[in-house]
Amino acid sequence: MTANTPETHPEEKSSIPRDQVHRVIIIGSGPGGLTAALYNARANLKPLVFEGDGFEQTMPGGQLMITTEIENYPGMVHWKDGQLHGMQGPEMMDILRRQAQHFGADCRQQRVTKVDFSKRPLVVEVDDEKHYAESVIIATGASAKWLDIPTEADYKSYGVSACATCDGAFFKEKHVLVVGGGDTAMEEANYLTKHAAKVTIVHRREEFRASKIMLDRCRNNPKIAWELNAVITEVVGKTEGMRKFVTGAKLKDTKTGAIRDVACDGIFVAIGHQPNTDLFKGIITMDETGYLVTEPRSTYTNVRGVFACGDAQDHVYRQAVTAAGTGCMAAIDAERFIESNPITFA
């Protein structure tokens, strides 16, 4: 099978009546899931979208719900007094949700608790209630790994971020910290030097997991400084009226235990991402870190009728616009699959 040739299969029969089987069920409601819902809804497939319930990494709307101003999603900006203004993350997701619903998507703020993809119709369970589908699109996204210190949560989206590409432009000529020692941290630090006046990499050891080329790139960048054998124990900030912002961090020396203050304007946590795919372990083929594996140039997984899009299967780009692009792909793949693989109903 190729990406442009839908899989065919011997006739499948269902004991479940036609009116109880959805054409498409979408699990997840970030840019990938809702774009898939929009395309499938416009194709009159009446997709059922399980958005999540806000618990255990199942936030309706995905990571953009904790993102403030978005400037890098094409078209989702406006101009005022000659200045470009980005859209707030929750506002953008609300628009996309209402757009999908306008064309017939059924969006429910419920969390999928179990799936059975052993045969078609495919089974998606919410608590003890079973839902049946001819195809399923997985768009459960990924979650950034955080430091898990109490004050970190207070300043998320107010100076604490896990995405330099998303938020780096807000720190022009500022001093920011980047936490981590792998390729992600090095890449984020290098990128941030395009905006910030100074970038300091904070790492708990002197040894790095980063590749030599990425590490050398940072070591040769005059705008990058280093805080080694150090961990952040507290994010320091201020609140002035309606405005909240980071002013620094407390660093603990991992060898001596000494704690000192470091002034900064922002903190970027770059210790990795975790795909929200535990639900599909042992069912969908994954890589060693849990990202769903799809066929080249398509969104097909190893299971018939199941497709994956967005950050649940993308460990490289992890951007809203790329998630939306693969959401479109998944919707088209699912539609073509359904047409080529009809089920005979009771």
N, C-alpha and C positions, 0 to 999 in steps of 0.2 A: 504494500500500500504506500502511496505517496501522499504528500500533504494535499494535493489537489484532486486526488481520486478517493472518494469516500469508501470506506470498508463495506463489503457486502458479506452476508452471512445467511445460512439456511433459515427458512421461515421460523419465526418465533411465535409462540402462542401464549396468551395470558388468560388466567382464570379471573383476573381482576377486570371488572367492566370498564369500557372505554371512558365513561364519564368520571371515573375515579383515578384516572392516570393523567398526570400533567405531561405536556410535551417536553418542557424544560423546567428543572429545578436548579436554582442558583444558590450556592452556599457562600455568603459573604457579600458585603455591600460597600466596599471601597470603590475607587475609580474603575477597577477592573470588573467587579461584579455588577455595578450599576450601568456601566457601558454595555456589557453583555445583555443586561435586562432591557436596555433601551432598544438595541438592535433586534432582539428576539420579540419584543413587544410590537415593534413596527412590522415585523414579519407575521404578526397575528398568531404567535405561538403562546401568548398569555403566560409568560414565565412566572413562577412562584419564587420569590426571593426571601431567603431566611437571612436577615440582616445581622443577627447576633443579639445578645441581651445586655452587653456591656460588662459581662463578667468573664474572667479567665481568657483575656485576649480576644473576646468576641464583641468588639465595640461597633455598633452600627455606624457606618461611614468610614471606618478604618482609621489609619494613622492621621489623616487630614483633620480629624475632629479635634486633635490637640495641636494643630498648626495654626498660627495666627495669620499673618499676611502672606499670600502666595503671589509671587511676581513672575514665576517662570512657567505657568501653564498657559499655552497660547490662547489669546482672546479673552481670558478671564481677568481682565483688568479694566480700569476706567481712568479717564484723564480729568483732572480738576485743577484749574488755575495753572495750566501748563505742566503739571506734575503727574507722573504715572502713579497710580495707587493700585496695589494688588487686592485680591479678594480674600476675605477671611475663609479659612479652611471649612468650618462648619457651614458657612453660607454657600460655598461652592458645592458641597455634598448635598445640601438641601435642594439646590437647583437641579442637580443631576437626578436625585431621587424623584422629584416632582415631574421632571421631564419623562422619566421611565414610566411613572404611574399614569401620566397623561395618555400614553399609548397602550396602557392595559396591563402593566406589570403589577403583580400583587406582592407588596412589600410588607413583611411581618417582622417585628422586632422579637424574634425568638431564636433560641440557640439550638442547633442540631446536636444531638447527643449520641447518635449512632447511625451507621449506614450499613447496608447490605447490597453489595454490587456483584453478587455471585451470579445473578441472572437478570434479564429484563422481564418485566419492568423493574427498574432499580428502586431500592427502598431507602428513604431518608426518614429518620425518626426524630421527633421533637418530644422529649420526655417519653411517654408511652404511646404517642400517636404516630401512626405510620402514614407516610406520604409516598406515592408511587410516581415514577417518571420514566419517560422513554430515554431521556438523556439528563445528565447532571453536569453542571459547570462548577468547578471548585475555584473560589476566589477569596480564600480565607486570609490572604495576606501574610505579612511577617511583622514581628514586633522587635523594636530595638532592645538590646540588652542595656540595662541601666545600672547605676552604681548601688542602688538600693540603700541610700542614706536618706533620712527623713526630710532634710531641707531640699533635696534634689526635686522632689515632687512639687514643692512650693514654687519653684522657679521654672518649671517646664514651660516652654513657649514664652518665657520672660527673661531669656538670657541663657537658659539651659536647653540644648538641642542635641539631636542625634543625626542631623543631616546638614552637612556643610553646604551642599549644593542648594538646598532649600533656603537656608537662613544666613549664609555667609555674607550676602550683600548688605545685611543690616549692621555689619560691624566694620564699616569703612573707617580706616585709620584708628581702629581700636586695638586693645590687647585681649586676646582670647587664649584659653587653655584648651588643649586637645588631650583627652585621656585615652590611652591605649598603646599597645606595642606591636600591633600587627600591620599588615598592608593597608587595612581600612584606615587606621589612625594616620599612617604616613600620607596616604592619598588625601585624607581630609585636611591634614595640616598644610600640605603643599597647595591645595586648592584655596584654603583660607588666606594664604599670603597674597592672593590677588586682590583681597579686600582689606584685611587687617594690617595695621602697622607692625604688629608683633604677634607671633604665635609661639606659645610654649607647650611643648609636649610633656605630659606628666605620665610617667610609667613606673610601676612598682618594682622593677628590677633594672639591672644594667644590660641584661641580655634581651634581645628582641625576637619575636616570631616573624617579623616582617622580612621580606626578601631583601637581599643585599642591594639590589638596584633601587628599591623604594627607600631603603634606609639611607643610602648614599645621597639620594636626591634631596632628602631632608637635611642631612648633615652639611651639604654644600649650599643650602639656601640661607643667605645671611639674615633673613627675617625670622628664622626659627631658632628658638632657645630650648633648653632641656631642663627638666626637673626629674631626675632619676632616683630610684629607691624611694619613691614617694607615692602616697595615695591621698585622695581628697576625702576628708572626714566630714566636711560641712561646706555647703554653699552659703556664701554671705551676700546679703542684698538689702535693698531699701524699698520702702513704699512711700511715695509722695502723691497724695491725693488718689487719683485713679491709676497712677503709674507705678508699676513694680519693675525693678531691674536688679541685675547682678552687679555687685561691687567687688567681689573677690571670693577667695576660697581658703579654707584651712587645710594645710598640707601636713601629713604625718610622715616622718622619716621611718621607713620600714626597718632600718637597722638600729636606730637609737630610740625610736618612739617619740622623739621631740616633735612638737606641733608648732607651726608658725603660720602667719598670715601672708597671703599673696594677693595683691590687687589685680583685678582683671575686669573686663566688661562682659565677658561671655564664656561659657564652658560647653565644649562639644564632646559628648561621650561617644567614643568610637571603639567599643569593645565587642562589636559584632551584632548581628541580627539573628533572630530565631524564627523560622517559618512556623506559622500556626497550622501545623499539619498532623498533630498527634492523633487526631480522629481517624486518619487514613493509614496508620502504620500497619504493615502486613497486608494491605489491600492494594495501594497504589505504589508503584516503584518510586523510590526516593534516592537522593544522593546521600553521602555520609553525614551531612548536616541536617537532613530532613526536607530539603527542597524537592518538590515533585518533579519527576523527569517527564518531559514531553518530547514527542518526535520532532526531528529537525523541521523548521519552517512550518510548524503546525502547533496546535494545542492538544492533540491527541495524547492521552495517557496510555498505559498498558492495559487498561480495562475498557472493554467495548462500551461506547456511549458515554464515557466519562472524560471531561476535558478540564484543563487547568489553565489559569491565567493569572496575571499580576504577580505580586511579590511572593506568593506561595510557590511559584516555579521560577522566579527570576532572582538570582543571587548576584547579578552583575550590575544592573542599572538601578532598580528599586526607585523609580520615579513615578509620580502620578500619571504623567503623560504616556509612559511606556506601559503602565498597568492598563490604562484605558485602551491603548492600541491592541494589547493581547486580549482584552475583554471583547473587543470587536471581532478579533480572529476566532475566539472561542464560540461566540454566538453564530458566526457563519459556519464554522465547522460543525456545530451541533445541528443547525438547520439542515445542512447537506446530509449529515449522518441520518437524521430522522427520515428524510425523504428516501434515502437509499436502503433503509433497514426498517421497513414497516413491521409492526406487530399485529398479529391476528388476535382480536379481542373476543371475550366470551359474549 
